[in-house]
Amino acid sequence: MAGLTAGALAVVGFLAYQASANVPDSVSRPSASTAPTQPGAKEKAKPRSPLELPADSGKGTRVVYSLSGKRIWLVDSEAKPGTKPPTFVVAPSAVSPTPDTYRVTTRSNRITGSDGKPVEHVVRFANVDGVTIGFSAAVDGTMPTPGVKPQEGTGAVRLSREDGSKVWEFATGGVKVVVVP
């Protein structure tokens, strides 16, 4: 009996090999264009550019601040359709606001920042545990060193002087500031 089983397996194996060897290329491997999609399967999403405005960042004229992206966008609802909003790199503060929608509350042209540096174009929009959060530029043009933790207890989200000037012109009192993760 074992001999019959072994012989049958050998014949089946040989026939399977012959069948696979003689399959036309068009049938042997599914191509990307003919591969069946499984129900519920999603196409791989194209990676999002760090310069692209976050999808869930609200509507209307607003400043969008991405905590993880360390970047802001100035979104003008009056801009021509298809126009990409200007975006700037920021150095985050030691104290960050929670993701939410805020409004510009106060502004100062030039003051001494909470870290003791002279700053200009200060645009304040949130308060976290008694720490005021706002965008500003150091008068001496310096930016915090990347990777170095900001001074404890400060709410200064720093920009370059040039970028700070643009934020100052755009983010007047009452303009929305949308903070996203």
Summary of the structure (lengths in Angstrom):
residues: 181
radius of gyration: 29.2
end to end distance: 69.7
largest distance: 97.5
contacts: 445
relative contact order: 0.18
helix: 19%
strand: 29%
